[in-house]
Amino acid sequence: MRPAAGPEPLIADVSDTARWIAAYRAGESRRPDAMFDDPLADRLAGQRGHAIAAAAPPIGWALVARTKLIDDLVLTAIDEGCDRVLNLAAGLDTRPYRLDLPADLRWVEADLPGLLADKEQALHDQEPRCRLARYAVDLADPAARDAFLDDALAGAGKALVLTEGLLMYLDDHDVVALAQSLKRPQIAWWLLEFWGAGLRKWMDRKTAAIMANAPFKFGAENGLAYFEQIGWTPLEVESILLAANRFRRLPFWYRVAARLPQPDPRNPGNARWSAVTRLTAR
């Protein structure tokens, strides 16, 4: 007799983490003092997203702070003349629907076909605030990625590339390959969030029960210096811990840590440290 199948894992692959993050956006949007309003997050998270958030360690404050920091830097780039946004591994992001964007801004999302199909179905009755296009592409395939970039950047003069919640799932050589592929004259900025090695190790331990099918891989011990060494210059760097404290989202047991001396962004070592940065290529 074949043994009974075990329960379906909460996270079957990396795509399910997009539902997890949407659950945190939904929670923030329900607050009376919400820093952003995402009325679509709850439908995108669904029961699965909320179940993952309930099973995960209490890290919602960090994901909410990350979202707000990236929102603000996207708008800063637009004020500085950004004429195109490329959101790589866009997941269930809803910025084209909720940010105050120019109607003629072209926003391009790229992700795997299955996730984009689910997103299209969930948002079929919604109208974005800008010119939104979606590309089904495997960004891990160098040829497919380059072909996508050629097409998505056609006619752009000052593009912003966003990789939110992507790098931690990549191997080191894939991060380097992506960084090199983004060195194009049309790309003015690369906006990302990244972890130090200490946070990656901590997250490995704390999420082992739910992340077996989507393991964390990347977290550089030299933090920001990693990107500088592969040809990118930081314009802004914001610690997620300090931002969450400023936004009044830190749990009380982290507030002491926010008042202590902070790790060197270029040498965070084993500290549980992460940041959002906007880079420009040298």
DASULJO-V495469 format. One record per helix or strand. SS is the DSSP state (h for helix, s for strand). FROM is the first residue (numbers start at 1). LEN is the number of residues. If there is no record, write none. Layout:
# DASULJO-V495469
[[SS FROM LEN] [SS FROM LEN]]
This chain:
# DASULJO-V495469
[[h 16 14] [h 41 15] [h 60 20] [s 84 5] [h 95 4] [s 106 6] [h 113 10] [s 131 6] [h 142 11] [s 159 5] [h 167 3] [h 172 10] [s 187 10] [h 197 10] [s 220 1] [h 224 6] [s 232 8] [h 240 7] [h 252 8] [s 264 1] [s 267 1] [s 274 8]]
